[in-house]
Amino acid sequence: MARRAAAATPALAALDDAGVAYTTHPYTAPGTRAYGTGAAEALGLDPRRVFKTLVAEVDGTPVLAMVPVAGTLDLKALAAARGGKRAVMADPAVAQRLTGSVVGGIAPLGSRQPLDVVVDLSVADHATVFCSAGRRGLQVELAPDDLVAATGGDLAEISSG
């Protein structure tokens, strides 16, 4: 995987700044709300390798949760992973305001407001994984260890299904 000379998004700039090797994969973004599944289908990928970035709130504090598009976020598990009592999904408008990205293009890096990240343990099942590069129609492929290190994320079992 090669680094890019000019970052197209804040997420890619953050990866460049961290010295992380990655490959970008543009695709035609689906017009549906199942953006992650659409990305996996468009790129011909196993949906267990494509991670969606969701904005949730644990006891009122925003957090980014990364789970495979083949699964769903377990809010109770997310709350436990953050040492909280209750987790809820953030309103889409709040998610967009916090991250600076539209729903379907939220990346785990380069957010307008720095947010803690929790990555599902299944990330370690793959040599490389895919996630949004910060806009609809652009995925980034990188090693799981690099994803976790670059985001400063915690690993936890937060996906069901």
N, C-alpha and C positions, 0 to 999 in steps of 0.2 A: 504494500500500500504506500502511496506517495502523498506527501503533503502538498498542498496547493499554494501557489505563490500569492494569490490575491483571494482573501476570504470573501465569500459572497454574502455571508450572514454573520451576526455577532457570535453565534454558536461556533462557526468554523474559525472565526478569529480567535476565540477562546481556545480551541484545539491547537491552532497554530502557536499561540502564546505559550501553551503548555508543552509544546514540542511533541504532540501526539501524531502518529501516522494514521491516516484515514483515506478513504476513497469516497467520493460523492457519487450518488446515483440519482440523476434526474428521471422523472417519470411524469406522465399525464395524471394529474391529481383527479381523483374521482369527485363527482358532484354530490356524493352522499355524505351522511354523518359518520359512516364507518371508515374514517380516513386511514387508520392503521391497516385494517383488513384490505382496503383498496390499494394501499401502497404495496403490501405483500403480494397481492394478486397481480398488480401492474408490473412488478419486478420479478415475478415468478419465484418468490421466496417462501420457505416454510414459515408460517405465521408465528411459530415459536421462537424464531430468530429475530423478528421485528418487534421492537419495544415501543409502546406508546408512552408518552409523557403526560401524566394527568396532574392537575392541580387540585389538591385537597386541603382541608383545614383540620388540624389536630388540636383540639381544645382551643380553637380560634386562631391558631398560628398556621399560616400557609406553608405547604410543603409540596415538593414535586415527587410523584410516585411513578416509577417505571415498571411496567408489567408487559409481558408478551401480548400481542394483539390477539392471540389465540385464547387468552384467559380474561379474567375480570379482576379488578382491584378488590381485595378483601379489606374493607374499611376497618373492621375490628382488628385485624392483623397489623394494619398500618398504625393504628392508634397504639397498639402494644409495642410495636417497633420503635415508636417515638416516645414511649414512656407516658402516653396520654390515656385519657379515658374514652374519648369519643372522636371519631373522624367522620367528616362529611365531604362530599364533593363541593368544590368551589363553584360559584355561579360562573358561567362562561364569560360574562363581562368582566368579572373580577380577575379571572384567569388571564384574560387578554391584557388587562391593565397591569397586572403584576409582571407578566413576562414580556410584554411588548410584541407578542406574536398572536396570530389568529388561531382559534381552535382548529386542530388538524395540522398545525405547523409549529406547535410548541416544542421547543428543544430543551434538553436538560441542562444546557449551558447557554450563557449569553443573555440571561433574563435581564429585563430592565431593573428588577429588584432581586438581589441575590437570595436564593431560597435553598433550604436544606433539601437533599435528595435522598430517597430510599429506592434501591434497585432490588427487584425480585431476585432471589437466589438462583433461579433457573438461568440467569445470564451466564453462569459458569459452565453450562452444558454445551456451549458453542465456542468454536475457534474465533469466530467473529460474529458480531451482532449489528443490527441496523436500528437507527432511530432518526427522528426528524432532525434535519440540519437547520431548522429555524424558519422554514416556510413550507407551505403545501407544495408538493411536487418535487421535493428534494430530500433524499435520505442520505445519511452518512453511515458508512460501514467502518467499524473499528474493533479492536480487541476488547473483550469484556473488562480485563484489568485496567486498560487505558480509560474506558468509559467511567469506571468506578473512581479511579484516581483523579481524572480530570474534573469530575463533578464534586469530588470530596464526599461522595455518597456512602451511605451505609447499606450493607446487604441484609436482607431479611426476607422471609417467606411471606410475601404480601399478595400473591396471585392465587386465585382459585379458578378451577376449570381447565 
